[in-house]
Amino acid sequence: MEEMGFTVNLKPLLSFVYKAPFDNGLTEHEYDHVLLGYYNDEPKINKEEVADWKWMKPEAIQADIQKDPDRYTAWFKIIFERFYAHLIKNVDHESQSK
């Protein structure tokens, strides 16, 4: 609840290790976990934890990553690429069930 002001049940999807070198000589090397949950209400943003946020459809995110890849972190691009098809399938399923 700290960042977005809600809790949901989460399902573990996968874990992965990635390494991303930066232009300044530093390297980000992390073990990340991907969890999936659903929430259908407006978040209550904790402004001490979140500088900026927005909801976007997966298609819009994909187009924005292609247009401006430096705007996104290495880990986000890895996760998004691996789960784009899953996201589209579930967005379609969610919209049909309403």
PyMOL commands that set and color helices and strands:
alter all, ss='L'
color gray80, all
select helices_A, chain A and resi 58-67+69-71+74-96
alter helices_A, ss='H'
color red, helices_A
select strands_A, chain A and resi 11-21+27-36
alter strands_A, ss='S'
color yellow, strands_A
deselect
rebuild
show_as cartoon
